[in-house]
Amino acid sequence: MSSVTSNIESVLNEERVFPPPEDFSRNAGIKSEEEYERLRAEAHDSPETFWARMAEEIHWFKKWDTVLEWNLPHAKWFVGGKTNISYNCLDRHLPTWRRNKAAIIWEGEPGEQRTLTYQQLHTEVCRFANVLKRAGIERGDRVALYLPLIPELAIAMLACARLGATHSVIFGGFSSTALIDRINDAGCKLVVTADGGWRRGSEVKLKAAVDEALKQTPTVKGCIVVRRTGARVSMQMGRDYWWHELMETVDSNCAAEELDSEHPLYILYTSGTTGKPKGILHTTAGYLLQCHLTCKWVFDLKDEDIYWCTADIGWVTGHSYVVYGPLSNGTTVLMYEGAPNYPEPDRFWQIIERHRVNIFYTAPTAIRAFIKWGEHWPLKHDLSSLRLLGTVGEPINPEAWMWYREIIGKARCPIVDTWWQTETGAIMISPVPGATPTKPGSATKPLPGIEVDVMTRSGKTVGPNEGGYLVIKRPWPSMVRTIWGDDERYRKQYWSEIEGVYFAGDGARCDKDGYFWIMGRVDDVINVSGHRLGTAEVESALVSHEAVAESAVVARPDELKGSAIVAFVTLEGTHKASDDLKEELRRHVAKEIGALARPDEIRFTDQLPKTRSGKIMRRLLREIATSGSIAGDVTTLEDFSVLEKLRTEEE
Ligand code: WT7
């Protein structure tokens, strides 16, 4: 255990190490730890020269004059350069054999399939860009995209980027209220939506939500509607147009605009478990460069690969690793519209088998659901095409990591646990699969060019294995540029907590080998008898018990200890809730971590409240544990019935 002088105590002790499989390293882009450390050293010693060398990999209409202008907290990368991300994702592949390669293989939830080659995707994007132009969209205008996970979403993003219009993708699961806030905050001129989308067999009525929202969004002049489900929708004359009708009347050529490196590419509102959503602004060249490089390094992309990132395009993972990163690398991207358990809990494994997916990137929350549904579902399928597995979004507990490795990867596929944020734009800490030995539960080391540290509140680097705040010490090309319309909040939130560095808001520790262990959001940290514990570690200990499927740990104010630990626990299929089991779990945590972390209270529940991106909303659990009711904002909650159940289970 770490010393009491640290800020956040780390109690997880994981000793297993898995070196990259030899045959994987032999065929990898980066083949050894030495090769990777050389890159890291080069980037560390002369970052600007390093990034300039890397930037040769993307297409420029005009090269930059200055690599970086850094006036804390504002960075400008590749100043004076001109490029276009849509050009880099499409046009660049057309003079090569990739022209006829599948860019997108899409599967709808009801089972339809569509494939678009790079040439076909290029044509669709050009046509939609012409549609946008005709609708009066110009460079710098904001366009809201509220669509299901269908190819038209990627087409619309690439069409906006082609013209220099700034897109704001709003996740299709959000309500009309969330839509109003986001459309108004960005001042969007146009909304692109669909009649509806499919989720777990029922129709999500997107157009109806847009109709509701557009009553309160004065900047919106028009609405373009994709026909997806075929449901009847109301179309307002002079405002609403069908996508397919507009696409028939335009030319299929549209040159990509030559845009400044710092041209605003998109705004994306963070899912955030607390507070008002923030419009994270990303710009063009630096974002493109880092999506491109990290995709290549971390997923070790090969031209033959079928790559599947299961994230919705409505989140940053979908922006960077479904659309921009893989397409700029000329990769074949698999997209699936629907739920993992529709019609049955083996839909993902079916898709992997059917399309022979090679690279699979998903979230710990999904992995925990797979564990809960039972391993007989994946075991029914031939997953031998897989060669690499990835995770993102939360700390993954070692138990889930081992299950992923053994049941899905058959102990053959390396796992890349990738730490990053909406604000970082691209992966920051991750194994490079042919080079980095992995440890279950650690995102391992920062990528080349990324200077990460763990500090105290006062900005002092902590010692090995001491917990603290995760910070980034130098600007990086794909970093957030500001919070849309609120630069002061940008400065405060990220650059004022600890002087001179970017404050990620996560707790972490770095072990003696330089491996980072993310301990969860610092607002999820609990303070017991003056010791601050990361909730993720207590949760890991609980999940390591055979009866536990998932858990969320929160603090309840306690006169004696400062905080008492309350653990919400869902059980694996065959296990039954009982007082004996509660006692056993409390003992189990005490044994795994120490008496300090023993939960004061265990509550069994069928489900945990999550955001639509799958993050557990500990804030709500905290309220339930403390006062028995919820007063705060719940608009990002995925399933409201969970709250009702939690309340009644309490009685
Ligand atoms: C927060 C960012 C980045 C795409 C998805 C979420 C947590 C993310 C990991 C990981 C531990 C992780 C952090 C981070 N997180 N990846 N590999 N290990 N924690 O994007 O909604 O901006 O959330 O997700 O707490 O700060 P986001």
Boltz pocket constraint, residues with backbone or C-beta under 6 A from the ligand:
constraints:
  - pocket:
      binder: B
      contacts: [[A, 270], [A, 271], [A, 272], [A, 316], [A, 317], [A, 391], [A, 392], [A, 393], [A, 394], [A, 395], [A, 396], [A, 417], [A, 418], [A, 419], [A, 420], [A, 421], [A, 422], [A, 423], [A, 429], [A, 443], [A, 504], [A, 505], [A, 506], [A, 518], [A, 520], [A, 521], [A, 613]]
      max_distance: 6.0
